[in-house]
Amino acid sequence: MPDMDIILAKVGNIQRCLRRIKETTGLRPESLENIDKQDIFILNLQRAIEATLDIAIHIVASEGLGLATTIKENFKLLRDAGIIDDKLMKKMQAMVGFRNIAIHDYTSIELDILKSILSNNLKDIEEFYTVIIKKYS
């Protein structure tokens, strides 16, 4: 059984990161044309994604769901166990893909992609932690 203290601490981190993004950008895509706001957005998004990964890895380990061979596979193991659905798995794997680009090839991130994530995908992170909290509360 996962440790809810660990999960809730990670959720708190995610919420802080998302709050920082909202405060900085006002959730307006055009705000990301400012390089400082871009940096704040990318850093906090990266941290939020890392925390979702930490949650997934913790659950996979504590529930004995298997051994992921890639970071993205942790979400597949959650899906296979019926903890998240296929649609959410794909969304979270896409977020991990963004995280990998942000970490390893920061200069190749296109502004349009950032704007799209700000407009359309922050809710995916919120959906993930909401599903997890409901499952384990």
N, CA and C atoms as an extended XYZ file, in Angstrom:
411
Properties=species:S:1:pos:R:3:atomname:S:1:resname:S:1:resid:I:1 pbc="F F F"
N         0.852       -1.184        0.000 N   MET     1
C         0.000        0.000        0.000 CA  MET     1
C         0.895        1.243        0.000 C   MET     1
N         0.631        2.170       -0.897 N   PRO     2
C         1.433        3.396       -0.939 CA  PRO     2
C         1.297        4.212        0.349 C   PRO     2
N         2.330        4.946        0.655 N   ASP     3
C         2.354        5.823        1.824 CA  ASP     3
C         1.695        7.149        1.431 C   ASP     3
N         0.523        7.425        2.003 N   MET     4
C        -0.209        8.647        1.651 CA  MET     4
C         0.551        9.907        2.043 C   MET     4
N         1.388        9.841        3.058 N   ASP     5
C         2.186       11.020        3.413 CA  ASP     5
C         3.122       11.395        2.267 C   ASP     5
N         3.708       10.386        1.636 N   ILE     6
C         4.593       10.640        0.496 CA  ILE     6
C         3.783       11.206       -0.669 C   ILE     6
N         2.661       10.572       -0.967 N   ILE     7
C         1.829       11.035       -2.079 CA  ILE     7
C         1.347       12.464       -1.842 C   ILE     7
N         0.858       12.745       -0.648 N   LEU     8
C         0.342       14.091       -0.363 CA  LEU     8
C         1.441       15.146       -0.383 C   LEU     8
N         2.644       14.781        0.040 N   ALA     9
C         3.768       15.724       -0.037 CA  ALA     9
C         4.077       16.051       -1.498 C   ALA     9
N         4.061       15.042       -2.342 N   LYS    10
C         4.313       15.263       -3.772 CA  LYS    10
C         3.181       16.080       -4.405 C   LYS    10
N         1.949       15.798       -4.017 N   VAL    11
C         0.815       16.578       -4.519 CA  VAL    11
C         0.958       18.037       -4.093 C   VAL    11
N         1.395       18.266       -2.868 N   GLY    12
C         1.642       19.635       -2.411 CA  GLY    12
C         2.677       20.334       -3.271 C   GLY    12
N         3.735       19.609       -3.637 N   ASN    13
C         4.754       20.172       -4.530 CA  ASN    13
C         4.152       20.525       -5.888 C   ASN    13
N         3.350       19.616       -6.415 N   ILE    14
C         2.702       19.862       -7.706 CA  ILE    14
C         1.820       21.103       -7.626 C   ILE    14
N         1.021       21.190       -6.590 N   GLN    15
C         0.112       22.332       -6.448 CA  GLN    15
C         0.879       23.644       -6.339 C   GLN    15
N         2.000       23.641       -5.625 N   ARG    16
C         2.824       24.854       -5.533 CA  ARG    16
C         3.363       25.247       -6.907 C   ARG    16
N         3.833       24.268       -7.655 N   CYS    17
C         4.364       24.552       -8.989 CA  CYS    17
C         3.279       25.097       -9.915 C   CYS    17
N         2.120       24.475       -9.888 N   LEU    18
C         1.025       24.945      -10.744 CA  LEU    18
C         0.543       26.326      -10.326 C   LEU    18
N         0.532       26.576       -9.031 N   ARG    19
C         0.151       27.908       -8.535 CA  ARG    19
C         1.156       28.950       -9.033 C   ARG    19
N         2.431       28.619       -8.994 N   ARG    20
C         3.476       29.543       -9.464 CA  ARG    20
C         3.299       29.828      -10.957 C   ARG    20
N         2.982       28.793      -11.709 N   ILE    21
C         2.726       28.969      -13.142 CA  ILE    21
C         1.539       29.904      -13.353 C   ILE    21
N         0.472       29.668      -12.620 N   LYS    22
C        -0.739       30.489      -12.770 CA  LYS    22
C        -0.479       31.938      -12.368 C   LYS    22
N         0.260       32.128      -11.268 N   GLU    23
C         0.578       33.491      -10.817 CA  GLU    23
C         1.438       34.221      -11.841 C   GLU    23
N         2.384       33.524      -12.430 N   THR    24
C         3.337       34.141      -13.345 CA  THR    24
C         2.732       34.429      -14.711 C   THR    24
N         1.919       33.503      -15.201 N   THR    25
C         1.404       33.625      -16.568 CA  THR    25
C        -0.029       34.129      -16.638 C   THR    25
N        -0.749       34.064      -15.523 N   GLY    26
C        -2.176       34.360      -15.570 CA  GLY    26
C        -2.920       33.399      -16.487 C   GLY    26
N        -2.264       32.277      -16.809 N   LEU    27
C        -2.781       31.267      -17.749 CA  LEU    27
C        -3.042       31.853      -19.138 C   LEU    27
N        -2.327       32.917      -19.455 N   ARG    28
C        -2.429       33.553      -20.770 CA  ARG    28
C        -1.244       33.105      -21.627 C   ARG    28
N        -1.484       32.396      -22.711 N   PRO    29
C        -0.388       31.907      -23.549 CA  PRO    29
C         0.562       33.010      -24.020 C   PRO    29
N         0.020       34.185      -24.319 N   GLU    30
C         0.875       35.274      -24.808 CA  GLU    30
C         1.892       35.734      -23.769 C   GLU    30
N         1.638       35.450      -22.498 N   SER    31
C         2.596       35.832      -21.448 CA  SER    31
C         3.928       35.111      -21.623 C   SER    31
N         3.912       33.966      -22.312 N   LEU    32
C         5.133       33.179      -22.489 CA  LEU    32
C         6.072       33.770      -23.531 C   LEU    32
N         5.678       34.860      -24.141 N   GLU    33
C         6.590       35.557      -25.043 CA  GLU    33
C         7.680       36.274      -24.252 C   GLU    33
N         7.463       36.445      -22.962 N   ASN    34
C         8.464       37.006      -22.050 CA  ASN    34
C         9.386       35.870      -21.606 C   ASN    34
N        10.670       35.997      -21.866 N   ILE    35
C        11.627       34.918      -21.602 CA  ILE    35
C        11.698       34.551      -20.119 C   ILE    35
N        11.569       35.528      -19.233 N   ASP    36
C        11.595       35.220      -17.802 CA  ASP    36
C        10.377       34.387      -17.402 C   ASP    36
N         9.229       34.732      -17.948 N   LYS    37
C         8.018       33.949      -17.657 CA  LYS    37
C         8.121       32.546      -18.255 C   LYS    37
N         8.748       32.458      -19.421 N   GLN    38
C         8.999       31.140      -20.009 CA  GLN    38
C         9.833       30.276      -19.067 C   GLN    38
N        10.903       30.861      -18.549 N   ASP    39
C        11.790       30.111      -17.651 CA  ASP    39
C        11.051       29.642      -16.400 C   ASP    39
N        10.259       30.526      -15.822 N   ILE    40
C         9.490       30.163      -14.622 CA  ILE    40
C         8.494       29.060      -14.964 C   ILE    40
N         7.846       29.189      -16.106 N   PHE    41
C         6.882       28.180      -16.549 CA  PHE    41
C         7.561       26.822      -16.734 C   PHE    41
N         8.644       26.796      -17.492 N   ILE    42
C         9.324       25.529      -17.793 CA  ILE    42
C         9.853       24.878      -16.526 C   ILE    42
N        10.486       25.651      -15.662 N   LEU    43
C        11.042       25.087      -14.428 CA  LEU    43
C         9.943       24.491      -13.554 C   LEU    43
N         8.864       25.217      -13.374 N   ASN    44
C         7.788       24.717      -12.512 CA  ASN    44
C         7.025       23.564      -13.151 C   ASN    44
N         6.870       23.588      -14.457 N   LEU    45
C         6.249       22.456      -15.139 CA  LEU    45
C         7.128       21.215      -15.000 C   LEU    45
N         8.407       21.393      -15.190 N   GLN    46
C         9.349       20.278      -15.035 CA  GLN    46
C         9.264       19.696      -13.622 C   GLN    46
N         9.243       20.550      -12.628 N   ARG    47
C         9.147       20.085      -11.235 CA  ARG    47
C         7.831       19.348      -10.983 C   ARG    47
N         6.737       19.865      -11.531 N   ALA    48
C         5.437       19.215      -11.350 CA  ALA    48
C         5.433       17.837      -12.006 C   ALA    48
N         5.993       17.748      -13.195 N   ILE    49
C         6.064       16.456      -13.884 CA  ILE    49
C         6.933       15.486      -13.097 C   ILE    49
N         8.057       15.970      -12.575 N   GLU    50
C         8.929       15.115      -11.745 CA  GLU    50
C         8.158       14.571      -10.546 C   GLU    50
N         7.325       15.395       -9.940 N   ALA    51
C         6.552       14.946       -8.776 CA  ALA    51
C         5.512       13.899       -9.179 C   ALA    51
N         4.911       14.037      -10.375 N   THR    52
C         3.980       12.996      -10.823 CA  THR    52
C         4.730       11.693      -11.051 C   THR    52
N         5.926       11.796      -11.578 N   LEU    53
C         6.759       10.600      -11.752 CA  LEU    53
C         7.092        9.967      -10.411 C   LEU    53
N         7.447       10.798       -9.444 N   ASP    54
C         7.749       10.279       -8.102 CA  ASP    54
C         6.556        9.522       -7.529 C   ASP    54
N         5.364       10.070       -7.724 N   ILE    55
C         4.148        9.400       -7.247 CA  ILE    55
C         3.978        8.061       -7.961 C   ILE    55
N         4.105        8.084       -9.284 N   ALA    56
C         3.937        6.852      -10.061 CA  ALA    56
C         4.950        5.793       -9.638 C   ALA    56
N         6.201        6.179       -9.508 N   ILE    57
C         7.260        5.238       -9.117 CA  ILE    57
C         6.996        4.688       -7.725 C   ILE    57
N         6.564        5.540       -6.811 N   HIS    58
C         6.258        5.098       -5.444 CA  HIS    58
C         5.135        4.061       -5.451 C   HIS    58
N         4.086        4.326       -6.214 N   ILE    59
C         2.960        3.387       -6.267 CA  ILE    59
C         3.383        2.078       -6.926 C   ILE    59
N         4.098        2.159       -8.021 N   VAL    60
C         4.566        0.948       -8.706 CA  VAL    60
C         5.384        0.085       -7.752 C   VAL    60
N         6.284        0.714       -7.004 N   ALA    61
C         7.128       -0.043       -6.073 CA  ALA    61
C         6.324       -0.595       -4.902 C   ALA    61
N         5.501        0.242       -4.292 N   SER    62
C         4.788       -0.190       -3.081 CA  SER    62
C         3.705       -1.226       -3.380 C   SER    62
N         3.147       -1.184       -4.588 N   GLU    63
C         2.116       -2.149       -4.976 CA  GLU    63
C         2.709       -3.376       -5.681 C   GLU    63
N         4.031       -3.341       -5.917 N   GLY    64
C         4.669       -4.469       -6.595 CA  GLY    64
C         4.134       -4.685       -8.005 C   GLY    64
N         4.008       -3.598       -8.755 N   LEU    65
C         3.393       -3.670      -10.081 CA  LEU    65
C         4.356       -4.075      -11.185 C   LEU    65
N         5.614       -4.204      -10.861 N   GLY    66
C         6.597       -4.584      -11.871 CA  GLY    66
C         7.776       -3.639      -11.856 C   GLY    66
N         8.637       -3.842      -12.822 N   LEU    67
C         9.839       -3.029      -12.923 CA  LEU    67
C         9.818       -2.303      -14.261 C   LEU    67
N         9.699       -1.010      -14.214 N   ALA    68
C         9.666       -0.205      -15.437 CA  ALA    68
C        11.056       -0.161      -16.058 C   ALA    68
N        11.109       -0.332      -17.364 N   THR    69
C        12.391       -0.246      -18.060 CA  THR    69
C        12.662        1.165      -18.571 C   THR    69
N        11.615        1.992      -18.607 N   THR    70
C        11.760        3.411      -18.934 CA  THR    70
C        10.929        4.203      -17.934 C   THR    70
N        11.199        5.469      -17.840 N   ILE    71
C        10.437        6.310      -16.917 CA  ILE    71
C         8.959        6.324      -17.314 C   ILE    71
N         8.693        6.453      -18.610 N   LYS    72
C         7.307        6.497      -19.087 CA  LYS    72
C         6.540        5.225      -18.743 C   LYS    72
N         7.249        4.114      -18.661 N   GLU    73
C         6.586        2.831      -18.423 CA  GLU    73
C         5.913        2.766      -17.051 C   GLU    73
N         6.329        3.598      -16.114 N   ASN    74
C         5.665        3.618      -14.808 CA  ASN    74
C         4.179        3.929      -14.956 C   ASN    74
N         3.836        4.815      -15.878 N   PHE    75
C         2.429        5.141      -16.104 CA  PHE    75
C         1.698        3.976      -16.780 C   PHE    75
N         2.403        3.229      -17.622 N   LYS    76
C         1.814        2.031      -18.235 CA  LYS    76
C         1.511        0.992      -17.163 C   LYS    76
N         2.419        0.826      -16.219 N   LEU    77
C         2.188       -0.131      -15.136 CA  LEU    77
C         0.982        0.283      -14.287 C   LEU    77
N         0.820        1.581      -14.073 N   LEU    78
C        -0.371        2.059      -13.355 CA  LEU    78
C        -1.633        1.764      -14.160 C   LEU    78
N        -1.560        1.969      -15.454 N   ARG    79
C        -2.706        1.671      -16.326 CA  ARG    79
C        -3.019        0.173      -16.307 C   ARG    79
N        -1.991       -0.649      -16.438 N   ASP    80
C        -2.190       -2.102      -16.452 CA  ASP    80
C        -2.834       -2.596      -15.156 C   ASP    80
N        -2.564       -1.895      -14.064 N   ALA    81
C        -3.138       -2.266      -12.760 CA  ALA    81
C        -4.525       -1.654      -12.548 C   ALA    81
N        -5.002       -0.871      -13.518 N   GLY    82
C        -6.324       -0.266      -13.401 CA  GLY    82
C        -6.367        0.967      -12.516 C   GLY    82
N        -5.220        1.527      -12.216 N   ILE    83
C        -5.149        2.705      -11.347 CA  ILE    83
C        -5.461        3.976      -12.138 C   ILE    83
N        -4.960        4.052      -13.360 N   ILE    84
C        -5.304        5.150      -14.265 CA  ILE    84
C        -5.805        4.529      -15.566 C   ILE    84
N        -6.524        5.318      -16.362 N   ASP    85
C        -7.010        4.787      -17.636 CA  ASP    85
C        -6.004        5.057      -18.752 C   ASP    85
N        -6.290        4.499      -19.914 N   ASP    86
C        -5.374        4.597      -21.045 CA  ASP    86
C        -5.163        6.045      -21.485 C   ASP    86
N        -6.227        6.814      -21.485 N   LYS    87
C        -6.138        8.214      -21.913 CA  LYS    87
C        -5.209        9.014      -20.995 C   LYS    87
N        -5.365        8.830      -19.688 N   LEU    88
C        -4.507        9.550      -18.745 CA  LEU    88
C        -3.066        9.053      -18.842 C   LEU    88
N        -2.884        7.754      -19.047 N   MET    89
C        -1.531        7.224      -19.222 CA  MET    89
C        -0.829        7.939      -20.381 C   MET    89
N        -1.512        8.057      -21.505 N   LYS    90
C        -0.912        8.699      -22.679 CA  LYS    90
C        -0.598       10.169      -22.418 C   LYS    90
N        -1.488       10.855      -21.725 N   LYS    91
C        -1.244       12.262      -21.391 CA  LYS    91
C        -0.002       12.406      -20.513 C   LYS    91
N         0.112       11.533      -19.516 N   MET    92
C         1.246       11.636      -18.600 CA  MET    92
C         2.547       11.234      -19.293 C   MET    92
N         2.490       10.263      -20.175 N   GLN    93
C         3.685        9.895      -20.928 CA  GLN    93
C         4.131       11.044      -21.829 C   GLN    93
N         3.179       11.766      -22.397 N   ALA    94
C         3.521       12.935      -23.215 CA  ALA    94
C         4.178       14.015      -22.359 C   ALA    94
N         3.689       14.192      -21.139 N   MET    95
C         4.301       15.170      -20.235 CA  MET    95
C         5.740       14.775      -19.912 C   MET    95
N         5.976       13.491      -19.716 N   VAL    96
C         7.341       13.023      -19.460 CA  VAL    96
C         8.216       13.298      -20.680 C   VAL    96
N         7.657       13.136      -21.865 N   GLY    97
C         8.404       13.464      -23.076 CA  GLY    97
C         8.810       14.928      -23.097 C   GLY    97
N         7.891       15.810      -22.704 N   PHE    98
C         8.229       17.234      -22.612 CA  PHE    98
C         9.331       17.451      -21.586 C   PHE    98
N         9.199       16.804      -20.430 N   ARG    99
C        10.197       16.932      -19.366 CA  ARG    99
C        11.577       16.543      -19.878 C   ARG    99
N        11.645       15.466      -20.643 N   ASN   100
C        12.931       15.016      -21.172 CA  ASN   100
C        13.544       16.062      -22.092 C   ASN   100
N        12.722       16.678      -22.914 N   ILE   101
C        13.218       17.746      -23.787 CA  ILE   101
C        13.673       18.935      -22.948 C   ILE   101
N        12.881       19.294      -21.942 N   ALA   102
C        13.226       20.441      -21.089 CA  ALA   102
C        14.562       20.226      -20.388 C   ALA   102
N        14.831       19.008      -19.983 N   ILE   103
C        16.073       18.715      -19.268 CA  ILE   103
C        17.262       18.628      -20.218 C   ILE   103
N        17.079       17.939      -21.339 N   HIS   104
C        18.221       17.592      -22.182 CA  HIS   104
C        18.425       18.484      -23.396 C   HIS   104
N        17.387       19.160      -23.853 N   ASP   105
C        17.508       19.954      -25.075 CA  ASP   105
C        16.649       21.208      -24.976 C   ASP   105
N        16.879       21.939      -23.906 N   TYR   106
C        16.073       23.102      -23.543 CA  TYR   106
C        15.900       24.084      -24.697 C   TYR   106
N        16.935       24.293      -25.484 N   THR   107
C        16.884       25.311      -26.535 CA  THR   107
C        15.976       24.921      -27.696 C   THR   107
N        15.590       23.645      -27.789 N   SER   108
C        14.748       23.234      -28.914 CA  SER   108
C        13.255       23.357      -28.622 C   SER   108
N        12.889       23.798      -27.435 N   ILE   109
C        11.477       23.911      -27.086 CA  ILE   109
C        10.865       25.091      -27.839 C   ILE   109
N         9.808       24.808      -28.563 N   GLU   110
C         9.145       25.837      -29.358 CA  GLU   110
C         8.093       26.557      -28.525 C   GLU   110
N         7.989       27.849      -28.738 N   LEU   111
C         7.038       28.678      -28.003 CA  LEU   111
C         5.600       28.186      -28.186 C   LEU   111
N         5.258       27.758      -29.384 N   ASP   112
C         3.891       27.270      -29.625 CA  ASP   112
C         3.570       26.043      -28.775 C   ASP   112
N         4.560       25.195      -28.550 N   ILE   113
C         4.354       24.012      -27.702 CA  ILE   113
C         4.116       24.450      -26.262 C   ILE   113
N         4.901       25.402      -25.793 N   LEU   114
C         4.713       25.915      -24.429 CA  LEU   114
C         3.320       26.512      -24.269 C   LEU   114
N         2.907       27.298      -25.245 N   LYS   115
C         1.580       27.921      -25.187 CA  LYS   115
C         0.482       26.861      -25.167 C   LYS   115
N         0.661       25.825      -25.950 N   SER   116
C        -0.328       24.748      -25.990 CA  SER   116
C        -0.413       24.016      -24.654 C   SER   116
N         0.731       23.735      -24.060 N   ILE   117
C         0.736       23.071      -22.750 CA  ILE   117
C         0.047       23.951      -21.718 C   ILE   117
N         0.367       25.235      -21.720 N   LEU   118
C        -0.246       26.156      -20.763 CA  LEU   118
C        -1.766       26.183      -20.934 C   LEU   118
N        -2.222       26.196      -22.169 N   SER   119
C        -3.660       26.292      -22.436 CA  SER   119
C        -4.405       24.974      -22.247 C   SER   119
N        -3.748       23.861      -22.546 N   ASN   120
C        -4.480       22.600      -22.673 CA  ASN   120
C        -4.073       21.466      -21.738 C   ASN   120
N        -2.879       21.520      -21.154 N   ASN   121
C        -2.379       20.309      -20.510 CA  ASN   121
C        -2.089       20.390      -19.021 C   ASN   121
N        -2.145       21.556      -18.417 N   LEU   122
C        -1.918       21.622      -16.966 CA  LEU   122
C        -2.972       20.812      -16.228 C   LEU   122
N        -4.170       20.784      -16.781 N   LYS   123
C        -5.259       20.025      -16.152 CA  LYS   123
C        -4.965       18.526      -16.126 C   LYS   123
N        -4.112       18.056      -17.033 N   ASP   124
C        -3.749       16.634      -17.038 CA  ASP   124
C        -2.994       16.262      -15.766 C   ASP   124
N        -2.136       17.151      -15.321 N   ILE   125
C        -1.387       16.910      -14.083 CA  ILE   125
C        -2.350       16.896      -12.904 C   ILE   125
N        -3.278       17.844      -12.886 N   GLU   126
C        -4.279       17.884      -11.813 CA  GLU   126
C        -5.155       16.634      -11.839 C   GLU   126
N        -5.527       16.188      -13.028 N   GLU   127
C        -6.329       14.965      -13.155 CA  GLU   127
C        -5.566       13.770      -12.581 C   GLU   127
N        -4.271       13.689      -12.872 N   PHE   128
C        -3.474       12.564      -12.379 CA  PHE   128
C        -3.487       12.504      -10.859 C   PHE   128
N        -3.143       13.617      -10.210 N   TYR   129
C        -3.075       13.522       -8.748 CA  TYR   129
C        -4.456       13.358       -8.121 C   TYR   129
N        -5.495       13.883       -8.769 N   THR   130
C        -6.854       13.698       -8.253 CA  THR   130
C        -7.255       12.222       -8.297 C   THR   130
N        -6.965       11.553       -9.395 N   VAL   131
C        -7.260       10.121       -9.530 CA  VAL   131
C        -6.514        9.325       -8.462 C   VAL   131
N        -5.255        9.657       -8.251 N   ILE   132
C        -4.435        8.927       -7.273 CA  ILE   132
C        -4.972        9.141       -5.860 C   ILE   132
N        -5.283       10.374       -5.516 N   ILE   133
C        -5.803       10.649       -4.165 CA  ILE   133
C        -7.120        9.903       -3.942 C   ILE   133
N        -8.015        9.935       -4.930 N   LYS   134
C        -9.294        9.223       -4.787 CA  LYS   134
C        -9.071        7.726       -4.609 C   LYS   134
N        -8.117        7.186       -5.331 N   LYS   135
C        -7.852        5.743       -5.272 CA  LYS   135
C        -7.332        5.319       -3.898 C   LYS   135
N        -6.483        6.141       -3.298 N   TYR   136
C        -5.786        5.714       -2.081 CA  TYR   136
C        -6.252        6.394       -0.804 C   TYR   136
N        -7.286        7.216       -0.879 N   SER   137
C        -7.800        7.864        0.338 CA  SER   137
C        -8.846        7.002        1.009 C   SER   137
